[in-house]
Amino acid sequence: MPSLDRTWYNTLVNDDGSGLTGSVWDKDDVNQLMNASDTAIAGTEPGWVSYTPSLAASAGVWSSPGAHAKYRLEQYGARQVTLLFSIEASTLSAAATELRIGVPLSPAAWGGTYANACVVFVSGSNEGCWATIAPGASVVTIVRNANQAFPAAGGLYVRGQILYHV
């Protein structure tokens, strides 16, 4: 991990206890220290990349003016993608058993199907669902618990994440 640049910090003078001799900290001083910390921390993790995912469904049209996702590529032996998605206030034109979210990087052709729990807001209530992605696939598939159909309606929210190797 890179260390923080302490040039600014080293110019500070400790107070002798009287409250009259030390460096006075104001918001600008604290902000400089916070910015240096942010820069050092950002250098230790891969950056997040935002994108607008494509949306599809097993029936009808799934659309959202508030669809967004972000991902980052990490190296832990094998390369791994962490994908976060949030599909806000979406509309489904026909009942569908699956919702599909496009991904920027497909999983490796080797290995099995990746799965992760996610949350969906359907018909006025939150419930669990599953996000899966198969080897080589270009979409994450979302299914409701017990494989119920998503109803044709507006106000559908889907949020979750999935990790997979590329």
N, C-alpha and C positions, 0 to 999 in steps of 0.2 A: 504494500500500500504506500503510495507517495505521501511524503510528509508535507504539512502546511508550510507556506512561506511565512516565516516569522519576522520578516523585516519590520513591518509595521508594529507588531506586538513588542518587539525588542526596544522600541523607542519609548514605551510606557515607563513611567517612574512610579515606584511604590510610595505610598503615603507614609509618613513617619508616625502616624496615629493621631496627628493633630487635625487632620481633615483639611490642611492648608497647602501641603507640599506635593502631593501625588498628581498623576495625570487625571484629568476629568474626562469621563466617558460620556459621549452623547450618542444619539441615534446613528449619526453618520459613522462614528467610530465602531460601534457594534455592528453596523451593516457591513463595513469593510471586513471584519472578522468573519461574519456569516458568509459573505460572498467567497472568501478564501476557502472556507470549509466546504461550501457547495461545490466549488471547482475541484477540490481534492477528492471529494466523494464521487463526483460524476466520473472522474478519471478511473475509478476502480471497477465500475460496472459497465457492461455494454449498454449503449443507448437504446431507448425505445423509439420505434418508428411507427407513426400513426398512418392509418389508411382508411378509406371508406370501403367497407366490404360489399361484395355483391350479395344479394339475397334471392333465394328461390324457395319453393315449397313443392311437396309431392303432388299437390293439386292447387289450382288457382295461382294468384299472384301475391307475393309477400313484398310489401314496400314499407319504407320508413324514411321520413325526412331527417331523423335523428340517429342514423346507423353509424357507429364508429367503432373502430378497433385499433389496437396497437400490439406490436410484438417486439421481441428482442431475441437475438440469436446468441446463444452462449456456448462455450466450449467446456464440457466436463467429460473428457475422454472422447465421447461421441458428441457431435454438434446437436444442440437441443434448442427448440423454439418454445418460448412461453408466449401464448396468445391470449389477450384479454379482449372480450367483446361486450358491447352494450348496445342493444337495439331498442331504441326508445319510441314509444307511441306508434308502433307499427300497425299496419292493416293487412289482414289476410282476406282475399276475395272469395275463397271457398274453403270448406273444412279440409284439413290436411293432417296426415299422420306424422310428417317430417317437415322440419324447417332446415334450410341449408344456408350456411354462411361461408362465403369464399375466403380462402386463405392465400397469403402472398407466397408462401413456401410450402411445398408438398412434403409429407413425411417420406422417409426413406422407404424403398421398395422392400427391404428386409424387415422383419419384426411383425408383430401383431397389430391389432386395432387398439388405439389409445382411447381411453374413456375418462371422463371427469364429470362429477356432479355440477349442475348449474341451477339457476333459479329463473322461473318464468312467472309473470303476472298475467293471469288469464281470468276473464270473467269476474273481475273484482277481487281476486285473492291470489296470494303468493303460493307457489307450490314448487316442488323439486322436479328436475328433469335431468336428462343425460346428454352430454355432448360427446360425440365419438368422431374419430377420423381414422380411416383405413390406410394401409400402406399405399403410397403413390396417389392418394386422393387429393382433389383440389378444393374440397369443401368439408366443413365441420357439420355433422348432422345432429340436429336437436330433436329428441323425442320426449314426450311426457311420460311420467311414471305410469305403469300399467298400459302403456301404448295407446292411451286415449287420443282422439283426434284433437287438434287445435281447432277451435270454432272459427267460422268465418265472421270476423268482427274487427273493429278498431280497438285501440288501447291495449295492444299486446306488447309486453316488455320482456326482453330476454337478456339476461346478464350471466356471464360466467368466464371461465378460463379453461385452457387445455394446454398440456405440455406434450411435446412429441419430438422424436429424433428426425433429423434431416440428413 
